[in-house]
Amino acid sequence: MSEISFRNDIMPLKNQLYRLALRITLDDAEAEDIVQETLIKVWNQRDRWNGIENMPAFCFTICRNLSLDSIKRQANQHQSLDNTPVEHADNTITPSEKTIQRDQVSLVRRIVDNLPEKQRSCIQLRDFEGKTYKDIAEILGISAEQVKVNIFRARQTIKLRFQDLDAYGL
């Protein structure tokens, strides 16, 4: 096992850890605090680093657990994931098409935010972070098959709810 450097191996994970914490807590400030607490916990366990086989999975597991603890403490107050509008470089899109796209992205975000926690975490790690099924299983403490099932169910739910809401304009 190679020598692990906090600066080179762990600090580059901070943006991914932030996105995971944000997806779970739905709160910018809380996600930042969780990332900071995660990095402190990892640093405090530096004497165990050589025994850890997958350092990113170790960091993601700590971040996930801290995020879940946080939402339990806050009685799971849902807020919007991201208030920044989605913009595309394509100037051929009309303002009405931009508005429709923005509304659709907002709708999908709301649907994802309301998924059960395991499905939401699996979708976040797979579709937004690009993690492998094996890494997700290790981070969440479930089997790779359960990860696949959760992602399939989450995608089906997102698709069905989006079609229902989009068709009825609610």
Disulfide bonds with the S-S distance in Angstrom:
none
